[in-house]
Amino acid sequence: MTTNELTTKIRELKELQALIDEATAEADAIKDELKAHMTSEGKEEMTVDMYKVRYTVVKSSRFDSASFKKTHGDLYEQYSKQTETRRFSVA
């Protein structure tokens, strides 16, 4: 690709990302309104027209690797492995 083609693609990407960010913010605002309504009504599940809406508590357990590393550093190092990924960004 030429420099002009690359510049055009990057501008297009930036514009699309801005639209995505705007739509995501709008969707998050609507979700927050629905969650606030459900909380104020004391409901975890509602059926509205053909939609079932849930806002439930989900419990999970996570491994505390920071604490494990502090108390069992040698085991942490023994079972840790390095991974490699690639990151794409446009500034």
C-alpha positions, 0 to 999 in steps of 0.5 A: 500500500502507498502512504496515501492508501495507508493514511486513508485506511487509518482515518477510516479505522479511527472514524469507525472506532469513534462510532463504535465507542459512541454506540457502546457508550449509548448501549451502556447507558441504556443497560445502566437505566435497566439495571437501576430500574430492576434494582429499585423494583427489587427484581433479578428477572423481568419479562418485557414483551418478548424479552427476558431481562436478568440482572443477577448476582454471580459468584465465582472463585479466583486464584489469588496469584499475588498472595500465592507468589508472596507465600510460595515464590519458588512454586510460583516461579516453577509453574509460571510460563511466559507467553507472547502475544502481539498488540496492534495500536494506532496513536 
